Amino acid sequence: MIVAGCLAILVPPISGIAVTLFVAWLMMLAGVAHWVYAWHRRHRPGIWWGWLLGILFIGAGICMLAFPVAALASLTLVLGAYLLVDAALEFTLAFRLRPLNGWGWLLFDGAVALILGIIIWATWPRSSLWVIGTLVGISILFSGASRLMLSLAARHAANTLEQPTPAR
């Protein structure tokens, strides 16, 4: 995972397109799930909404597969909007929890989300080529590093348990 994360960071456009294609397939799978759910509820009112939602999801997934660069730009814009909304909510929560210990971490989290959201929005659509791939690469890199550290700690703990205690 560490190597994959480094590669994703080194070549963010390719990893961004890979994420976009993955999301496209998930959208189409969600569309099929809507159809199956609508089929199981076919004797109840509102079946057409389920069918229409399925068509919408499948259509969006097909469009994302057909135009992955445009889909990547759209995903980047949605990510920027998400980060700005997340920042506002984190700030609100931080100030509501202000008397409690640790509220500053929420404020810090909101500040980071706000800065990232502003960077994405200010540089969009140019940022589309690097944002998603870089963030996914960083996430994979840190996941790999944390798994490595966890396994090393488990090995150390196992070795400590296996060593015989000295006889008295």
C-alpha positions in Angstrom: 0.0 0.0 0.0 2.9 2.3 0.7 4.3 1.8 -2.8 0.8 2.2 -4.4 0.3 5.4 -2.4 3.6 6.8 -3.6 2.8 6.0 -7.2 -0.6 7.6 -6.9 1.1 10.8 -5.5 3.7 10.7 -8.3 1.2 10.3 -11.1 -2.0 12.0 -9.8 -3.8 12.3 -13.1 -3.8 8.5 -13.6 -4.9 7.8 -10.1 -7.6 10.5 -10.4 -8.9 8.8 -13.6 -8.8 5.4 -11.8 -10.9 6.8 -8.9 -13.3 8.3 -11.4 -13.7 5.0 -13.2 -14.3 3.3 -9.9 -16.9 5.8 -8.9 -18.6 5.3 -12.4 -18.9 1.6 -11.8 -20.2 2.2 -8.3 -22.9 4.5 -9.8 -23.9 1.9 -12.3 -24.1 -0.8 -9.5 -26.2 1.6 -7.5 -28.5 2.0 -10.4 -28.9 -1.7 -10.7 -29.6 -1.9 -7.0 -32.4 0.7 -7.4 -33.9 -1.4 -10.1 -33.8 -4.5 -8.0 -35.3 -2.7 -5.0 -38.0 -1.2 -7.2 -38.7 -4.7 -8.6 -39.2 -6.1 -5.1 -41.5 -3.2 -4.3 -43.4 -3.5 -7.6 -46.8 -4.0 -5.8 -46.4 -0.7 -3.8 -46.8 2.8 -5.0 -43.8 4.7 -6.2 -42.2 2.0 -8.3 -41.5 4.4 -11.1 -39.3 6.6 -8.9 -37.1 3.7 -8.2 -36.9 2.8 -11.9 -36.1 6.4 -12.8 -33.4 6.7 -10.1 -31.9 3.5 -11.4 -31.8 4.9 -14.9 -30.3 8.2 -13.6 -27.5 6.4 -11.8 -26.8 4.0 -14.6 -26.8 6.9 -17.1 -24.5 9.0 -14.9 -22.1 6.0 -14.6 -22.1 5.5 -18.4 -21.4 9.2 -18.9 -18.5 9.1 -16.4 -17.0 6.1 -18.2 -17.4 7.8 -21.6 -15.9 11.1 -20.4 -13.6 10.4 -17.5 -11.7 13.7 -17.6 -14.9 15.7 -17.4 -16.1 13.4 -14.7 -12.9 13.9 -12.8 -13.4 17.7 -13.1 -16.9 17.3 -11.7 -15.8 15.1 -8.8 -13.1 17.7 -8.0 -15.7 20.5 -7.9 -17.9 18.4 -5.7 -15.0 17.6 -3.4 -14.2 21.4 -3.1 -17.9 22.1 -2.2 -17.9 19.3 0.3 -14.8 20.6 2.0 -16.2 24.1 2.3 -19.5 22.8 3.8 -17.5 20.5 6.1 -15.4 23.5 7.3 -18.5 25.5 8.1 -19.9 22.6 10.1 -16.6 21.9 11.9 -16.4 25.5 12.9 -19.9 25.5 14.2 -19.4 22.4 16.2 -16.0 23.6 17.5 -17.6 26.8 18.9 -20.5 25.0 20.3 -18.2 22.6 22.2 -15.8 25.5 23.1 -15.9 24.9 26.9 -14.9 21.3 26.5 -11.3 20.0 26.2 -10.2 19.2 22.7 -12.5 21.7 20.9 -9.4 23.2 19.3 -8.9 20.1 17.3 -12.3 20.5 15.6 -11.4 24.1 14.9 -8.1 23.0 13.4 -9.9 20.3 11.3 -12.3 23.0 10.0 -9.4 25.3 9.1 -7.7 22.5 7.1 -10.9 21.7 5.3 -11.5 25.4 4.6 -8.0 25.9 3.2 -8.2 22.8 1.0 -11.7 23.8 -0.2 -10.5 27.3 -1.1 -7.4 25.9 -2.9 -9.6 23.5 -4.9 -12.2 26.1 -5.9 -9.6 28.8 -6.6 -7.6 26.5 -9.0 -10.5 24.6 -10.5 -10.5 23.2 -13.3 -6.7 23.0 -13.4 -6.7 21.4 -9.9 -8.8 18.5 -11.4 -5.7 16.9 -12.7 -4.0 16.5 -9.4 -6.4 16.9 -6.4 -8.3 13.6 -6.4 -5.2 11.5 -7.3 -3.0 13.2 -4.7 -5.5 13.0 -1.9 -6.2 9.3 -2.7 -2.4 8.7 -2.9 -1.9 10.3 0.5 -4.7 8.3 2.0 -3.3 5.0 0.6 0.2 5.9 1.7 -0.9 6.6 5.3 -3.1 3.5 5.4 -0.1 1.4 4.3 2.2 3.1 6.9 -0.3 2.6 9.7 -0.8 -1.1 8.7 3.0 -1.5 8.7 3.4 0.1 12.1 0.5 -2.0 13.5 2.0 -5.2 12.2 5.4 -4.3 13.6 3.9 -3.5 17.0 2.0 -6.9 16.9 5.2 -8.7 16.1 7.0 -7.0 18.9 4.1 -7.9 21.3 4.2 -11.5 20.1 7.9 -11.7 20.6 7.6 -10.3 24.1 5.0 -12.9 25.0 7.0 -15.8 23.6 10.2 -15.1 25.5 10.5 -17.4 28.6 10.5 -15.8 32.0 13.7 -16.4 33.9 13.4 -19.1 36.7 13.9 -17.9 40.2 
